[in-house]
Structure formats: structure tokens, C-alpha cells
């Protein structure tokens, strides 16, 4: 071998973390198969054109509702946004659509963060209980179980977006979610089409909601005015334009719905409640998304320490230096992927504060129980829901 110089490139020193797919969702919908679009088959698209190339076109007897949902999604999220599609026969019930979501969730290999359910049965479902489709409470519970299972068992935290299907238009009919625990489910009231129009809309414009979620960072409220009005120029609750509807009771009962703002053109979401009690830490969608992202990052980081050799004291307790190193690594990763991107609130009045705190318990005997106990806390942003000012004359200098 001739004399030479060989310099190898080192790798892994920077410690960059893979970007998480925060805005990736799936639409699970009642659908009709064709030559290029099969039911119970996961598809990934990046534009409405991709979906239309699969034969998903707006024919009333076919995939009108699915096409409408995707069209409104991409109008809001923008071309190039990854989105999954999973069609289920129009003979299937709403609960069967919820159950079917597990197939595409597994197929996505943990990429999907939310499920949009678009129900459009071949035979109109007219049963109503407490202002919504009969059995809706059980449907929400089933969605919650799936979301919790994928979060805990597969480290794939997610939430469901459901339509307030068959809503009667009478807020007093609704039970609401003041006693509910489904903090991985949100429910939308409001559509871009009227109830008695050509297509007889009985659901909601879930594509618009999904699109706003997909393009927002996890900490951003979907109703933030600075982000601008939603793309559709019309929204209705049944046959009534949103601006003529008193949406306060809908918001108070925990539904996501729409509004207008004085001096602003267009429509906005009122807020982002989940279908759970207001006392729940994750009552708001942006809080749900923030904690879920931190959960995934913490899990990825701590997995690297499984079966690591832990230095201990003469009492079998974890040495402080090792505990500090583990704490620092968890904080570094979350701060790099969230605080640095403006998704957590760092206190600028405190030196080196990142809005992330990891603490390791150094009192337990690791030699005996092989367990490292710790706690991770993150600081979310507040939301300016109420701005209360006074105004008057100033005649003094």
C-alpha cells in the first residue's frame, strides 16, 4: 500500500435531534373505491392534486365529502404538507371508522399525530340523542382509548378530531364536556356548507381545522388572530351563517367552533378546547400538543440510557455527577427542539432558563431496584383569552 493520509469523518458529536412530524395527520373517511383508490389501504399525499390523482374527486354519490375535507385541508395547510388518507366503506358506522384508524396509525410508523374522522354513510344516519348522533359519548370514549393506547404502548401520542355529527342546532340540547375525561378528543361544530344544501351536510369542516393545526407550531392556539382568517369565505351552523349564531354556549360547553372579529374580515376559531373538564391540564389543544411533543423527545432521550452502567455511591444510590448528566441531556434535547423554536416559554429574567427542568431522585437504591426515578417539567405559554382595559380622557400634562 502506498503511503497516504487517511482522515475519517467523525459523526454524532453535534447531537442534533431528528425533527418531529408535529403536523402530520390522517383523514379516516367513509369512501368509495375506484381503479386507483382502494379502501382500507393507507395512502400518503402532499397536495390536493395527489389525492385527485388517486381518483378522489367531488362526485356527490362518491367521494365528495372526502375530497371536500382534503381540499379545505390543503387550502389551509398549504401544498407540500404530508397527510395520510384511509378510506372505509360507506356502510361502516362512525364507531367502525374510529376502530379502523388503528390500521393506518400502525402503518405510519409513529408519524401520525392526529386523526380526522369524516363520516359520510351511504344511508343517512338520522338518530339523535342529546343534540348529536346517538352514541356519540361512546364514540369519543373509544377514540380516547385508542389515543391513550398508542401514546403509552407505542410512544405515538395523538388526538382525534370529530365532527358534531347530526347537531340539532340547539345549544340547550347538548350535554357538553363539563364532566368528560376525553382529553385526546376535540369536537367541531360549523361547516362551509349548509345543512339543507345539495350535499346535505350533517358534519363539520374538519379539513379546515386539521389544516390550521398542521401548519401551526404546537404551542399556537388555532384561534390566534395574528395568524389571519381561515381560508373559507363562508361558515354555517346548520343553515345559519356563523356571524348570526350565538356561539358562546357552544364554546362554553367545550366545542370548537367559529366566530368573526370586529374590524376583521373572515372567520376564526373561537378557541381550542378538548372534550374534557376545564380543570384538566390538557383542556386546550395547544397544551395537549406541547406536552405530547415533550413526551416524545424525553422518551427518545431516556431510551439511550436503558441498561446503562450507573455509577453509585457506597449506599447504592446514583452518583450526583451521573444524575446531573442525565438531567442535562433531557433538558438539552427538549430545549433544542422546543424552546429554541419558540414552543416553550423561557423566563428571560432568569439566567440560562429554558423552560425545561429535569430532576433525578438520588435517594433510591439503584443497585437494589435498578430504577432511576425522575421528573420532567416544562413551561407552556399563556394564552391571551381576555384583554381588559379602560379608556378615558387625559387632560393632564
N, C-alpha and C positions, 0 to 999 in steps of 0.2 A: 504493500500500500504506500502510495507516495505521501510525502509529508504534506500536511494541510492543517488548517484551523477549522474546528467544528464548534459552532456555538448553537446551543439548543435554546429554543424559546420557552421560558417558564410560563406557567399558566396557573390561575387560581389565586394569585396574590392580591388582586384588587378586591375581590369579594362582592362582585356585582350580583344582585339578585334578579332572577328572571321576572319580567313584568307579568303581573296577574291579569287574567282576562275579565276585568271588572264589569264590562258592559255586554258580555256575551249571553244571549238568551235563546229560548226556543219557543216557537209557536206550535202548540199541540191543538189541532183543529179538526172539526168534522169536515170531511173532504170526499172528493170523488176521484178515483184513479183514472189515468189515461195512459197512452202509449209510452210516455216519458216520465210519468209521476206515479209511483206505486204507493199504496197505503202501507202503514206500519213499517216504513223504511225511513231512516234518518237522512236528511239532506242538509248540506251547508251552502248558504248563499251569501253574497256580498252586495247585492243590489236587487231592485225590483226586476230588472232585466234578467238576472239569473233565475229568479223564480218563474218569470214568464217563459223562459226557455225550457222549463220543466213542464210547460203546459198549464200552469196555474194562471188562468185568465178569468175575467169577471163575467161569467155567464151565470144568470140567476139560478138556473137549475143545477149548476155545477159547483165551482169553487169561488163564487162571488165573495162570500164572507172572508175566506182565507186571503184572496187577492186584495180585498179592501184593507185588511189588517196589515199585510206586508207593504202595501202602497203607502199607508199612513205611517207605518214604522220608518220606512226609508225617507219619507219626506221630512221626518223629524230628526232621525239619527244621521242621515247622510249616506251617500253611496260609499261602499268600501267597508261598512260595518258588518262584522261577522254575525250571522244569525242562522239558527237551525230551524228546520221545518219537520214536523212529524204529523202526517195525515192519518186519521182514523175514520172508519166507515160512519156515514151519517145515520146509521141505525143504532149506533152506540149512544149510551146515556152520558150525561155530564160526569157522573162518577166514574164511568169507564174511561173517559178521556183523562181524568186525574190519574187513574191507575196506569194507563198506557204511557204516561210520561216517564215512568221508570226505565223503559227500554232505551229511550233516547238519552236520558241522563247518564245511564251507564255507558252508552256508546260514545258519549262526548269525552270520556276520559277526564272528568273533573273540570271541563272548560265552562260548562253552562252554569250561570249564576242566578238565572230567574226563568220561570216558566209562565208563558202567556197562554191562557186557555180560551179558545174561541169555539163556542158551542153553536152549531147550526144543523140541527137534526132534520132528516128528510120529512118527518111528520112533526108539525109544530107542537111544542110542549107548552101546554096552557095551564098546567096545575100551579096554583099559587097558595103559599102559606106565609103569613106574616109579611106580606108585601113583596115576596120574592118567590122564585121557583121552589116548589115543595122539596124539602130535604136539603136545603142549602146549608144549614148548620152542619149537617153530617158531611157534606161535600168539603166544607172548609176544614173540618177536623181531619178528614182523610188526606187533604193536601198538607196539612201541618205535620202529620205523622211521616209522610214521605220526606218532607223537607228536613225534619229532625233526624230521620234515619240516615239520609245522605250526608248530613252535617257531621254526625257523630261517628258513623261506621265507615264512611268513605272520605272524610275530610273535604266534602264538597258542600259548603254552606250555600243555601239557596232560598228563594221565596217564590210564592205563586201570585200571579195577577189574575183575578177572577172578575167576571162581569156580574153586575147585579141583575141577573137574567130574570125576565118577566116582571121587573119592577112595576108596581101599580101606579106610580106617580104620586102616591100619597105618603108623605113622610111619617105620618102617625101610624101607618101600617107596619113600619119597620121596627124590629126589636133593637137593632143596633148591636154594638160590641162592648157595652159597658161592663159586661161580666165575662167576656170571651178571653181565651188564652191563646188564640191563634196568631202569634206574633211573627209568623213567617207567611202570612197571607194578607193581601190587600184587595179591596173590592172597589171597582169603579162604577159610578153612575154618570151617564152622559154619553151621547153618541153624535156622530157627524151626520146622521140621517134620522128622519122622523119615524115614529112607530108605525104610522099608517101610510108610509110611502110605498113605493114599488116593491122594495125588498122587505118590508115589514120587520124592521129592526127590533129585536127583543133583547139585545145585549148592550154592549158599550164599546167605545172606541179604544179598545185595549192596545191597538197598534200605536196610537199616538202616545199613550202613557209609556209603553215599552221603549219607543224611540227616544223620548226625553230622558228616560233612565239610562239608556245605552250610551248617550253622548255626554251625560253628566259625570263628573267625578263623584266618588262615593259619598262625600260629605255634603254635597249640594242638594238643597231642597228642590224638588221638581217644580215648585211654585215660585221660585225666585224670579222676581220681576226683571232684574238686570239681565237675565238670560233671554229676554224677549218673549213675544207672544208665541203661542203654538201655531203651527202651520195652517191647520184648517181654518176657514173663514166662517164656518157655522158650527154651532154645537146646540144640541137639543136634549131636553129631558122629556122623553116621550115625544109629543108634538110641539112642545113649548120651547122657544128659544131660551137659552140659558140665562140671558140677561133679564128675562121676565120671571125667572124662578127664584124663590127664596131658598137658597142653598144652605143657609145656616143650620137648619135641623139635620140636613144630610151630613154636613161636616161634624156637627156635634155628636152624631151617632156613630162616627168613625168611618164614613165612606170617603173615598177620594172622589172629588167632583170638580166642577169648573166654575169660573167666575170671570167678570170683567173688572177693570180698574178705572176709576175716574181719571180722565185725561189721557188714557192709554187706549190705543186701538188693539183689537184682537182679544183672544181668550187666554186664560191662565188657569193652572190648577190652584185650588184653594189652599191645599196643604198636602201632606203625605202621610196620613195616619195608617197604621196597620190595624188589622181586625182584632184588637186586644184592648185591655184596660189602659187608661191613661197613666196608671201607676207603673206600668211595665217599662223597664229601661229602654225597650226596643219598640215603643209605641209608634215611633216615626221611622219611615223608610230609610232616611239618610243615616239615622243611628244604627239601624239594622245592617246597612251596607258597610258602615265604618267598622263595626265590631267584627263582622264576618271577614273582612279583609285582614284585619289584625290577627284574627284567629288562624287564618291560613298561613300567614307569614310566621307566626310564632310556632305553629306546628312544623312547618318546613325546617325551621332553625333548630328546634329542640330534637327533631328526629336525628340530627347529626350526632347527638350525644348519647343515643341508645347504646348500651353495653360499653360505654367509655370507661376507662380506668379512672376512678375517682380518688384523688389523694385525700386521706383522712387524718384526723388527729389521733392521739393515743386513747381517746374515748370513742373512736369510730365515727366521729362526726365529720362532715365535709369541711375541708380546709377553706378558710376565708378567701384565699387567693383564687382558688378554683371557682368558688361561688361567684366572686366578683367578675371573673372572666366570662362565665356563662350569662350572668345578668347583662354584661356589657354587649355581648353578641346579640342577644334578643333585642335589646334596645337599639342597637346599631341597625339591624335589618329593618325593623319597623319604622324607625326614623328615616332611613334612607328611602324606603318605598312609600311612605305616607307623609310624614312631617315635611320632608324636603319638597314634596309635591303639593303642599298646602292642604292636606287632608286631615291633619290633626292640629290642634291649637297649642302652639308653643308659647310659653309665657316669656315675653321679651324683657320683662323686668327681672328675670332670674337668669343668671349666667349659665350657659350651656343647657338650658331646659329644652327638651324636645317634645314634650307632651307624652312621653312614654316612660314608664317606670316598671322595672322588673326587680323583684326581690326574692332571694333564695333563703329558705329556712335552714339555718346552720345548726339547729339544735337536735335534729333527729339522728339516730344512729344508722348511717348508710350501710355499714358492714352487716348489721342485723337484718334490715328490711329492704335493702337495695333500692330505696326510694328517695328521690330528690323532690322535695316539695317547694313550690314557688307560687308567686302571684304576679300577674301582669296587669297593669292598669294604663289606660290611655285616656287622653283628654280630648273630647269632641268639641266642636264649635257650638256656640249657642245659635239659636235662630231668632231673628228679629220679627216675632209674630205681632207684637203690639208696640206701636210708636206713639207715645202720649206726650204731647207738647202743649204749651199755652201760647197764645199770640195776643199782642196788645200794642198800644202806642208807647213810644219812648220820647218824652218831651224834655228830658234832662240831658245835659252835656257832660 
